[in-house]
Amino acid sequence: MSEMDDLSAFAILIEAGSFTLAADRLGCSKGQLSKRIRLLEERLGISLLHRTTRRLSLTAAGAVLLPEAQALQAQAERARQSVLRLQETAAGLVRLTVPVSLGETFFEPLLLEFARRYPQVRLELELNNGRRDLVRDGFDLAIRSTVESDERLVAKPLFAMQELTCASPAYLAQHGEPGLPAELAAHSCLINSHYSDPEEWLYHRQHALSRVRVAGPLACNQYGLLKKAALAGAGIARLPSYMLHEELGDGRLRWLLRDYQTRSTPVFLVHPYQGGLPKRTQVLADFLLAWFERSRQLLAGLAA
């Protein structure tokens, strides 16, 4: 046994409180464990334990060494669990909570693809614009546009949600295509009432900011309905890029004012802090990260 193994055995011995119980946990005899502790003391040149017939107690040197031995033992256990997770089968329930518009958009293409690849993973998807407590409510993953300061959570960048200005060819054929943000004031615009000042649309270009007051026939706090209205030719909408890949690709919607930058919000994949994710959760996290990266590349191709 190495000195690191013996330090780990020392930590387990103190936790168990007796040589008999510790030997059972380590899968060795009481005599073998006693010899290992004695050899450790000889290598270190110190006594770690006061041995009596009734109980074990630490010497001053043992009390100093114990926290380091416990940290070493915990690290070894985390490494062992990580290896075991690599050998796990991706199976079981994963609970995921996401904003409503995002969930409605990616549910069919993304999650059906995931289900085909990992048929033994059962996914429970909650569409909720509220902020769930992942630890208290038992969620494995969440997608969020803001990350609070919570040491219990780990957040990884997933994608940047950019709003694109778009309209149907039928609307543009009837009303014309705006070439400047200021021209939007003369158009029917579809308003997202979720924002604090929904009738002010901001555009950036070469460090210059344009503020446009817009108005139109519909205000709604749900992107899905605004998208349907835009497809029906009701007006010009600003919609998240992740909702528009098919419509921009097949021409049902046209991307307007491409030279101007609009609101871009980072979106994160969040999970409770653990030494490592279970296999079933890790494969979903990896799948989401890869899927949204492909989505980003597709949008870059459309913009080229």
BELVEN-V730353 format. One line per field, one symbol per residue. burial: + if it has 16 or more other ideal C-beta (glycine too) atoms within 10 Angstrom, else -. Layout:
# BELVEN-V730353
burial = ???
This chain:
# BELVEN-V730353
burial = -----+++++++++-+--+--++--+-+----++-++--++------++------+-+---+--++--++-++-----------+----+---+++++++++++++---++--+---+--+-+--------+-+----++++++--+-----+-+--++-++++++++--++-----+--+--+--++++++-----+--+-+--------+-+-+-+-+--+--++-+++-+++++++++++++-++----+++++--+-+----++++++----+-+++++++-++--++--++-++-----
